[in-house]
Amino acid sequence: MDMLHIFLSAGLWAAVLRIATPLIFGTLGALLSERAGVLHLGIEGIMTFGAMIGWLTVYHGGDLWIGLLAAAIGGGIFGLLHALLTVPLGLSQHVTGLGITLFASSLAYFIFRLSVPVSGTPPTIVAFQVLHIPVLSALPFLGEAVFSQTAPTYLAVLLALGLAYVLARTPLGLAIRIVGENPHAAEAQGLDPIAIRIGAVVAGSALMGMGGAFLTLSAFNSFFPTMVQGRGWVSIALVVFASWRPERALFGALLFALFDAYQLRLQQVVGKAVPYQLFLMIPYLMSIAALLVMARRARVPQALMQPFRRGER
Amino acid sequence: MRLERRSDTPLALTLAAPVGAVALSLALAGILIAIAGAPVFEAYHRLFIGAFGSRLAITETLTRATPLILTGLAAAVAFRARLWNIGAEGQFYVGALAAAALGSEAGLQLPGYALIPALLVAAAVAGAVLLLVPLLMRLRFGVDEVVTTLLLNFVILLFVSMMIEGPLKDPLAFGWPQSVPVVADAMLPRLVARSRLHIGLPIGVGLAMLTWFVQSRTTFGLESRAAGLNPRAAAFAGVSLTRILISVACLSGGVAGLAGAIEVMGVKGYVTTDLSPSFGYTGIVVAMLAGLHPIGVIVTALFVATMFVGADGMSRALGVPSFIADVIVSLSLLTMLVALLLSNYRIRR
């Protein structure tokens, strides 16, 4: 197998979708929040908490979907905290977000350590299994490459398309976008910028929680600290790369995952000639590169990071 | 009901903010301790004994506070000029790596009195350069430095891992991934016999005082504060924002790099990928609790170190997971933000 042959293996493309899934959830969540004008650096911690609470729910006998729901609710609660501090109180979105990340992840570790005794091998659950779709999964190549995923992956793709539609074509999406561009104009239109911002942050945080839960309920079957590995920060970079548009976020997440899946296989080809850490750096370096290229070109929501206070300009 | 900015905040209120924030987060964490099935007051008593109950405990707490003073200072200096340096963790590691590489047998062949200052300077330069990269990206390309500094932390940790499994690997460590040790001459002198406490502590305290002096008594200090408070007005008054931000980045990244070198040369003697139990990120909490005041950083670093060292004792005695310290510290960042708001604004009906 040489460097180009890798692209012809269906396994690569199946891995791309799998690796992209938590990034799709995370990017959509951060995007929704930022579109309403709130930067959400709580994402890394919320993904960690979602991974933990989703796993713990299933470990204690819950259904896998209940686990995913628990992660969404847990994410939403931290999102509500972030929203209350940054929207009505107008606190620094940077520092509050980092505080949420530190708080959510340390609470996740605390609850995990409290509920699961220390042991050599982490306990496991039965994770989501591949969902076979009639006809499509039986297609040659495509069946294996695209239609052999677990249910949350399909859900992530559908959510990306759904969010793209809602933001671009519905009154709700228009309301969210106006609030992110000019909250005073939104208020003049009879909208409530504070309520809309809180709603967008909470909904976005629920998506982040689900992205974390995908790691423990589908990609792996156990929880361990630091497993999110900066996926939240990569998602924040992907939002810029996607110019705050959900359909581009889907593309961006897939592109990143392609590089990640490719480097994993490339490692096996080049063997020990190149230190494996260089390959592991690629997603982070790519995120930085994406920011460099897109930062000036992307259309930033005009009121991003600007707190809204009634009657103040 | 609305918020109205106070024209000036009384000193009592400035001091009450962190105290109130810490009290509230201890109370909230008390709920978690109760859920964990431990008596809350005894737990906090154990925490206090764990941090201050013996000579060893006190020196351990001070040893733990040393890198936190420096990373806290790194965040305080940067945040005051609205340079969002979240990369202190990475800067800590490049400083540590520089000290280990240049301080080993194969490194600089210098006598002790010259070796230690040379290593500290090298580490500060390494940390500063690492922060200049994202700063230049912000100035040239308009890239928000929060995300780039965060992402660089992961890159640097992988780089450290690559170095200590590759060129800097200690061949005598039984295959364990750790760097070559620094020579005995490069180790910082002990402050107290039969303890791990080293002269890094007075270095940190001295730097905090120096920073306070620079910020409050020099033109550069005034300009950097002005740049943070209102960049446009500062620029209009003839302050070069680029120059100020570059100086602030050198100071902030340099101090964080110094923290890494001091941890290697004062405590461990070599670099591993778990050298820092997130000193860099915790430094942000230290700085915020101190209201970004350099002298305050010394006090809040001591508080955070108390929580971490004390929680280990509490955990051993009562079985409460020691992650409770992380919960208390992170909660106090959030409560501090609210307390700062309440002390800077008054509520009007």
Interface residues (C-beta under 8 A of the other chain):
Chain A: L41 L81 L85 L89 G90 L91 S92 H94 V95 T96 L98 G99 I100 L102 F103 S105 S106 L107 Y109 F110 R113 L114 Q229 G230 W233 V234 I236 A237 V240 P275 Q277 L278 L280 M281 Y284 L285 S287 I288 L291 L292 A295 R296 R309 R310 G311
Chain B: R2 L3 L32 I35 A36 F79 W84 I86 M137 F141 G142 V143 D144 V146 V147 T148 L150 L151 L152 N153 F154 V155 L158 F159 S161 M162 E165 G166 Y281 I284 V285 M288 P321 F323 I324 D326 V327 V329 S330 L331 L333 L334 L337 V338 L341
